[in-house]
Amino acid sequence: MRKIIFIVFLSVWMIMPAVSQVAFGVRVGGAYSSLVQKVEGTYKAGARFGFSVAGLADIPLYKGLSLRPEVAFANQGGSFISNFQVEGAKNSLNKCSYYSIQVPVNLAYTFNINDVQLGVYVGPALDFSLFGKMKTQNQNVDIHFGQDKETDLKTFDLGVNVGLRVDYSRYFFSVGALCGTLDRRAVEREGESSLYQNNVTLSLGYMFRSR
C-alpha cells in the first residue's frame, strides 16, 4: 500500500510542472468548406462558406513541441452531384449545410522570431455531425445523420488536420486545413463516386495565459 501511495505521489509531482504550463484559449473564424467527388475522372469540389468556434489547450511536451487539442463547433457542407454516372438518371445537384463537433488533436512545433511565435501543427481530427439541411431538386430536407437514405450523410468522419499559427502576446492568427478521409455518402449507388468533406479555416484567437 505504501508503495502504491509513493508511486501516485511521485507521478503527481512529476506531472505538476507540465500542468502548470498548460495554456487555454478560444478561437473564432470563417471556414471555406467543400464536398469533393470524382466526376468523369476529374475531382470537383462544391464549396460554401461557414464558420468555426473552438476552445483549445496548449500542453508543452519538449522544448518547442506541444500538444494542442481542440473542441470545435463548425458549420460546414458544400454541394455534390448525384446520378451523374447512372444510365437514364437525371443529374441532381445537392447543396448541404450542416453543423458538427470536431475534435482535432494536433502536434505543434513553435519557434520564436523576435516578439512573434510561429508554429506549424498536424494531427488527426474526429468529426461528429449533428444536424443540418440539404437542398435538392428545389426542396429543403433535413439531413438525418446515420440513416441510409439518399438525402442523408454518414455521422462520423476521420480527418487529417494541418495548419500554421502566428502568436503575438496573447493573441494568435491561424490557417488550418482539415481533409476528411471517410466517404460521407449514406447511400452510394452503382457508378457514383465517394464523397469527402474538406475545410479551410481562418481564425483569430486569444490565449488566457501566455507561457
For each residue, the residues with C-beta under 8 A, 3 or more apart:
1: 4 5
2: 5 6
3: 6 7
4: 1 7 8
5: 1 2 8 9
6: 2 3 9 10
7: 3 4 10 11
8: 4 5 11 12
9: 5 6 12 13
10: 6 7 13 14
11: 7 8 14 15
12: 8 9 15 16
13: 9 10 16
14: 10 11 17
15: 11 12 18 19
16: 12 13 19 20
17: 14 20 21
18: 15 21 22 59 60
19: 15 16 22
20: 16 17
21: 17 18 60 211
22: 18 19 57 58 59 60
23: 57 58 207 208 209 210 211
24: 55 56 57 58 207 208 209
25: 55 56 57 58 172 205 206 207 208
26: 53 54 55 56 205 206
27: 52 53 54 56 172 174 203 204 205 206
28: 51 52 53 54 203 204 205
29: 51 52 174 201 202 203 204
30: 49 50 51 52 201 202
31: 49 50 51 52 74 75 76 199 200 201 202
32: 47 49 199 200 201
33: 47 48 49 50 75 76 77 78 197 198 199 200
34: 45 46 47 48 78 197 198 199
35: 45 46 77 78 79 80 96 184 195 196 197 198
36: 43 44 45 78 195 196 197 198
37: 43 44 80 81 193 194 195 196
38: 41 42 43 44 193 194
39: 42 43 44 81 84 193
40: 84 85
41: 38
42: 38 39
43: 36 37 38 39
44: 36 37 38 39 81
45: 34 35 36 78 198
46: 34 35 78 79 80 81 93 95
47: 32 33 34 78 79
48: 33 34 77 78 79 95 97
49: 30 31 32 33
50: 30 31 33 74 75 76 77 97 199
51: 28 29 30 31 74 75
52: 27 28 29 30 31 72 73 74 75 102 199 201 203
53: 26 27 28 72 73 74
54: 26 27 28 70 71 72 73 102 203
55: 24 25 26 70 71 72
56: 24 25 26 27 68 69 70 71 205
57: 22 23 24 25 67 68 69 70
58: 22 23 24 25 66 67 68 108 207 211
59: 18 22 66 67 68 69
60: 18 21 22 65 66 211
61: 65 66 67
62: 65
63:
64: 109 110 111
65: 60 61 62 107 108 109
66: 58 59 60 61 107 108 110
67: 57 58 59 61 105 106 107 108
68: 56 57 58 59 105 106 107 108 121 123
69: 56 57 59 103 104 105 106
70: 54 55 56 57 102 103 104 105 106
71: 54 55 56 101 102 103
72: 52 53 54 55 101 102 103 104
73: 52 53 54 99 100 101 102
74: 31 50 51 52 53 99 100 101 102 199 201
75: 31 33 50 51 52 97 98 99
76: 31 33 50 97 98 99 100 197 199
77: 33 35 48 50 95 96 97 98 132 197
78: 33 34 35 36 45 46 47 48 95 96 197
79: 35 46 47 48 93 94 95 96
80: 35 37 46 93 94 96 195
81: 37 39 44 46 84 91 92 93 94
82: 91 92 94 136 150 192
83: 86 89 90 91 92 189 192
84: 39 40 81 91 192
85: 40 191 192 193
86: 83 89 189 190 191 192
87: 191
88:
89: 83 86
90: 83
91: 81 82 83 84
92: 81 82 83 136 137
93: 46 79 80 81 136
94: 79 80 81 82 134 135 136 151
95: 46 48 77 78 79 134 135 136
96: 35 77 78 79 80 132 133 134 135 143 153
97: 48 50 75 76 77 132 133 134
98: 75 76 77 129 130 131 132 133 143 145 153
99: 73 74 75 76 129 130 131 132
100: 73 74 76 127 128 129 130
101: 71 72 73 74 127 128 130
102: 52 54 70 71 72 73 74 125 126 127 128 159 178
103: 69 70 71 72 125 126 128
104: 69 70 72 123 124 125 126 159 161 178
105: 67 68 69 70 123 124 125
106: 67 68 69 70 121 122 123 161 163
107: 65 66 67 68 121 122 123
108: 58 65 66 67 68 119 120 121 165
109: 64 65 119 120 121
110: 64 66 117 118 119 165 167
111: 64 117 118 119
112: 116 117 118
113: 116 117 118
114:
115: 168 169
116: 112 113 166 167 168
117: 110 111 112 113 166 167 168
118: 110 111 112 113 164 165 166 167
119: 108 109 110 111 164 165 166 167
120: 108 109 162 163 164 165
121: 68 106 107 108 109 161 162 163 164 165 176
122: 106 107 160 161 162 163
123: 68 104 105 106 107 160 161
124: 104 105 158 159 160 161
125: 102 103 104 105 158 159 160 161 178
126: 102 103 104 156 157 158 159
127: 100 101 102 156 157 158 159 178 180 197
128: 100 101 102 103 155 156
129: 98 99 100 132 143 145 153 154 155 156 157
130: 98 99 100 101 145
131: 98 99 142 143 145
132: 77 96 97 98 99 129 142 143
133: 96 97 98 140 141 142 143
134: 94 95 96 97 140 141 142 143 151
135: 94 95 96 138 139 140 141
136: 82 92 93 94 95 139 141 151
137: 92
138: 135
139: 135 136
140: 133 134 135
141: 133 134 135 136 151
142: 131 132 133 134
143: 96 98 129 131 132 133 134 151 152 153
144: 147 149 152
145: 98 129 130 131 152 153 154 155
146: 152 154 155 186
147: 144 152 186
148: 152 186 187
149: 144 152 186 187
150: 82 186 187
151: 94 134 136 141 143
152: 143 144 145 146 147 148 149 186 187
153: 96 98 129 143 145 184 185 186
154: 129 145 146 157 182 183 184 185 186
155: 128 129 145 146
156: 126 127 128 129 182
157: 126 127 129 154 180 181 182 184 197
158: 124 125 126 127 180 181 182
159: 102 104 124 125 126 127 178 179 180 181 197
160: 122 123 124 125 178 179 181
161: 104 106 121 122 123 124 125 176 177 178
162: 120 121 122 176 177
163: 106 120 121 122 174 175 176 177
164: 118 119 120 121 174 175 176
165: 108 110 118 119 120 121 172 173 174 175
166: 116 117 118 119 172 173 174
167: 110 116 117 118 119 171 172 207
168: 115 116 117 171 172
169: 115 210
170: 206 207 208 209 210
171: 167 168 204 205 206 207
172: 25 27 165 166 167 168 204 205 206 207
173: 165 166 202 203 204 205
174: 27 29 163 164 165 166 201 202 203 205
175: 163 164 165 200 201 202 203
176: 121 161 162 163 164 200 201 203
177: 161 162 163 198 199 200 201
178: 102 104 125 127 159 160 161 198 199 201
179: 159 160 196 198
180: 127 157 158 159 184 196 197 198
181: 157 158 159 160 196
182: 154 156 157 158 196
183: 154 188 194 195 196
184: 35 153 154 157 180 195 196 197
185: 153 154 188 192 194 195
186: 146 147 148 149 150 152 153 154
187: 148 149 150 152
188: 183 185 192 194
189: 83 86 192
190: 86
191: 85 86 87
192: 82 83 84 85 86 185 188 189
193: 37 38 39 85
194: 37 38 183 185 188
195: 35 36 37 80 183 184 185
196: 35 36 37 179 180 181 182 183 184
197: 33 34 35 36 76 77 78 127 157 159 180 184
198: 33 34 35 36 45 177 178 179 180
199: 31 32 33 34 50 52 74 76 177 178
200: 31 32 33 175 176 177
201: 29 30 31 32 52 74 174 175 176 177 178
202: 29 30 31 173 174 175
203: 27 28 29 52 54 173 174 175 176
204: 27 28 29 171 172 173
205: 25 26 27 28 56 171 172 173 174
206: 25 26 27 170 171 172
207: 23 24 25 58 167 170 171 172 210
208: 23 24 25 170
209: 23 24 170
210: 23 169 170 207
211: 21 23 58 60
